[in-house]
C-alpha cells in the first residue's frame, strides 16, 4: 500500500509539473506574482515544477532497481547448476562430502583453504 501511495503522489507531482507552465500566463507577471515562489517566474516554476522533477527522477530510480531485481531473479532461475546457500538439512546430509570440513580440501580450515576455495562454494 505504501508503494502505491508513493507512486500516486509522484504521479501527481509529475502531472502538476507538466501542467504548471500551461496554467500560468508566462508573459504576464501579475498572473503568478502572488503564487508560491513569486514574484519571479523562475521561483514559481521551481516551487511548482521542482517536486515533479524530483519525483520523476526517484520514480525512474525505483523502477530501474525493481527491473534489475526482477532480472536477477530470472537469471537465477535460468541457472539450475548454480549452488544454493547451505541449509541445515543439506549440511547434515553432505557431512562427509568433499569440501564440507573433513579432510584437507577446500573449507577444511587449513591455511590454504581460502586459496583453494571454488568461487561457487559458500564462504
C-alpha positions as CSV (number, residue, x, y, z in Angstrom):
1,X,0.0,0.0,0.0
2,X,2.9,2.3,0.8
3,X,4.4,1.9,-2.7
4,X,1.0,2.6,-4.3
5,X,0.6,5.8,-2.3
6,X,4.1,6.9,-3.1
7,X,3.6,6.2,-6.8
8,X,0.3,8.1,-6.9
9,X,1.9,11.1,-5.1
10,X,4.8,11.0,-7.5
11,X,2.5,10.9,-10.5
12,X,0.5,13.8,-9.0
13,X,3.7,15.9,-8.7
14,X,4.8,15.0,-12.2
15,X,1.4,15.9,-13.6
16,X,1.4,19.2,-11.8
17,X,4.9,20.0,-13.1
18,X,3.8,19.3,-16.6
19,X,0.6,21.4,-16.3
20,X,2.0,24.4,-14.4
21,X,3.7,26.2,-17.4
22,X,0.4,26.0,-19.2
23,X,-1.8,27.1,-16.3
24,X,0.1,30.4,-15.7
25,X,0.4,33.2,-18.2
26,X,4.2,33.3,-18.6
27,X,4.0,36.7,-20.4
28,X,2.0,38.4,-17.6
29,X,3.9,38.6,-14.3
30,X,0.7,39.7,-12.5
31,X,-0.7,36.2,-13.0
32,X,2.0,34.5,-10.9
33,X,3.2,37.3,-8.7
34,X,1.3,36.1,-5.6
35,X,1.9,32.4,-6.2
36,X,4.4,30.4,-4.1
37,X,7.9,31.2,-5.3
38,X,6.8,34.6,-6.8
39,X,7.2,37.3,-7.8
40,X,9.8,35.8,-10.3
41,X,8.9,33.3,-12.9
42,X,11.9,31.2,-12.1
43,X,10.9,30.9,-8.4
44,X,7.3,30.0,-9.3
45,X,8.4,27.3,-11.7
46,X,11.0,26.0,-9.2
47,X,8.4,25.7,-6.5
48,X,5.7,24.2,-8.6
49,X,7.7,22.1,-11.0
50,X,10.7,21.1,-8.8
51,X,8.9,18.4,-6.8
52,X,7.7,16.9,-10.1
53,X,11.2,16.7,-11.4
54,X,12.5,15.2,-8.2
55,X,9.5,12.7,-8.2
56,X,10.3,11.7,-11.8
57,X,13.9,11.0,-11.0
58,X,13.0,9.0,-7.9
59,X,10.4,7.1,-9.8
60,X,12.9,6.2,-12.6
61,X,15.5,5.1,-10.0
62,X,12.9,2.9,-8.2
63,X,11.7,1.4,-11.4
64,X,15.2,0.7,-12.5
65,X,16.0,-1.0,-9.2
66,X,12.8,-3.1,-9.4
67,X,13.7,-4.1,-13.0
68,X,17.2,-5.1,-12.1
69,X,16.0,-7.2,-9.2
70,X,13.5,-8.9,-11.5
71,X,16.2,-9.7,-14.0
72,X,18.4,-11.1,-11.2
73,X,15.7,-13.5,-10.2
74,X,15.2,-14.5,-13.8
75,X,18.9,-15.1,-14.2
76,X,18.9,-17.3,-11.0
77,X,16.1,-19.3,-12.4
78,X,17.9,-19.8,-15.7
79,X,20.9,-21.3,-14.0
80,X,19.9,-24.5,-12.3
81,X,23.5,-25.5,-11.8
82,X,24.1,-22.5,-9.5
83,X,25.0,-23.6,-6.0
84,X,22.5,-22.6,-3.4
85,X,23.3,-21.5,0.1
86,X,23.5,-24.4,2.5
87,X,20.6,-25.3,4.7
88,X,20.7,-27.4,7.9
89,X,19.2,-30.4,6.2
90,X,21.7,-30.3,3.3
91,X,24.6,-29.5,5.6
92,X,24.0,-32.7,7.7
93,X,23.4,-34.7,4.5
94,X,26.6,-33.6,3.0
95,X,28.7,-34.0,6.2
96,X,31.2,-36.4,4.5
97,X,31.2,-34.7,1.1
98,X,34.5,-33.1,-0.2
99,X,34.8,-29.5,1.0
100,X,32.4,-30.0,3.8
101,X,35.0,-29.6,6.6
102,X,36.5,-33.0,6.7
103,X,40.0,-33.7,5.3
104,X,42.4,-31.2,3.9
105,X,40.3,-30.0,1.0
106,X,38.8,-26.5,0.5
107,X,37.0,-25.3,3.5
108,X,38.8,-27.6,5.9
109,X,40.2,-24.8,8.0
110,X,43.8,-25.2,6.8
111,X,45.7,-22.0,6.0
112,X,45.4,-22.7,2.3
113,X,41.7,-23.4,2.2
114,X,40.8,-19.9,1.1
115,X,43.3,-20.1,-1.8
116,X,41.8,-23.4,-3.0
117,X,38.2,-22.4,-2.5
118,X,35.9,-22.7,-5.5
119,X,34.1,-19.4,-6.4
120,X,30.8,-21.3,-6.2
121,X,31.5,-22.6,-2.7
122,X,29.8,-20.6,0.1
123,X,32.3,-18.9,2.4
